[in-house]
């Protein structure tokens, strides 16, 4: 291929990526601005709290309990290779609180909440409900986007905290029931080993991942094209983007909290 | 009351409006007709500011539509959307009273519900539909709820986007009659877009035919049949042959 053509193609891809980043940044900025300025829609906010927070508890709990249990088994069998089986409580705690808890909750929220927000808003767009909101003097960013993003910023850290506790509990049950650990010693080792910074990082990650998940759902929903295909494409793209951004943000935040 | 002067709008290479001029006097009912894809909905959305025109001027009561307080501007309008555009998550009465439950027109919830039920009665629906969800209603009932929502805040100007699309002829006739009655009763200025000729004859004081991005003909509905305009003649008689290219 002609090197100039190759360069031009590369340039087009970079420009498209920068344009997409710019649009997303403007959307996030606008969302923040609408969250801080009245009018507020408390009913929509509480409905989003219920949907994103309370109704996500079962999936978050099940994900955490199985992950905690599997992690305990893996650490036990891996640790046995160099006689380090005793570190199960500490590694389960640090693994769940620092990494697996926030990341898995973030990804489950991306699967459950991002997709539903994107599909709902995209459907509203193709059925002219967004236009109807405007004609009824209601700003769609204020009515649809701001309450959902605010609710996610508040509830996802709480879900992460719950997921952390349930994940550690999953590891505890497996370790004490299957691997012969003493219950009191397991709890003491877990509590002694965790630091405040571990828990703070977990909650900050939860807040960031919640913001990403809800913003991606709203962004792709609001910019969806027409018809059922547009709704499907918006839903798919929102979940992909949310999952990738959550993993990338996790890497950055881990660096910020633990590499300095 | 509403004046469009040289309004242009393109989507990429598709030049939908190419300098549309139209005047709708206060208290009159204007029906815009034209084939599918000729830009009728685009024209209507340009007036409301849902789509930004590329050029030309839109004046409402002599003032540019895109100037001044947007909420106050929109509070003067009611709109019936083609598919109803009812909010799925809200019961019927909250759809109808949407404007009365928030913003500058906010009323106490009991009063808003009362007004919603009264408007539902006005469009021929019983009060027992008030607590149902839109998905539980038939297409005709959804149109009526959309109509009730459009008139709930007693707007000065009402837009109707394809009000009879998807309805059987009897229900279409009922909706046409309702629109006519309500517009006359409220003294509102109405702008309807349709390609249903029975709607045109039932609703219109004046008719405008949009073709190729411009108003091809406009005049009182009584003059429509004897207009002598070949485009309008072809359209109102539904002929395949004529100046309007029909894709077979």
Interface residues (C-beta under 8 A of the other chain):
Chain A: X39 X41 X123 X124 X127 X128 X129 X131 X132 X134 X135 X136 X137 X138
Chain B: X45 X48 X49 X50 X70 X71 X74 X75 X77 X78 X79 X81 X82 X83 X85 X86 X87 X88 X98 X99 X102 X103 X104 X105 X149
